[in-house]
Amino acid sequence: MKINSAEFVISNSDVAKCPKDKLPEYAFIGRSNVGKSSLINMLVGRKSLAKTSGRPGKTQLINHFIINKSWFLVDLPGYGYARVSKSAKKVFQKFITSYFAKRTQLVSAFVLVDCRHEPQKIDLEFMQWLGENQIPFSIIFTKADKLPKTKLPIQIEEYIKKMLEFWEEMPNYFITSSSSGLGKDDVLNYIGEINDQLKNS
């Protein structure tokens, strides 16, 4: 799938104020500092569509971007060690949960995971929650360029082993690098295929 247009639509913390369009939505979420904004910018071919920051946890709202005037890319707040108060974190978690529970336009979530690290409890628990709530998702391993080529497959294999302790089969996954563009076509083609299936159903 080729990206011809990518436009910011709205930011908010109230799911009821999300766009009323019935277009398919794909939500991107992950721990703070996982490289979410960089990945989104890489996917759409824009340097600053999603705001990147040296300070983890900058995304603090539900951000909707309309892509090719036919589907929404949704940038959700990160979770983890963002430098915000405990009360603010509770608010984030509340509207993230609300988004997944109420947003009928959501087709799939993409859970971003830094491939350099061993499986983190917070990521595993979040994916478990998605599974229990029957929310389709894929994993996007980020920052693949930060690992030696020989180490990358070993790291991914270890992650798969850990996932299979909880899951009957490994969820769909992609390996990406925002700096090299690795995985861009794979992710976009996957979204394109789902959109085609939805049109034909």
Secondary structure, 3 states (H helix, E strand, C coil): CCCCCEEEEEEECCHHHCCCCCCCEEEEEEECCCCHHHHHHHHHCCCCCCCCCCCCCCCCCEEEEEECCCEEEEECCCECCCCCCHHHHHHHHHHHHHHHHHCCCEEEEEEEEECCCCCCHHHHHHHHHHHHCCCCEEEEEECHHHCCCCHHHHHHHHHHHHHCCCCCCCCCEEECCCCCCCCHHHHHHHHHHHHHHHHHC
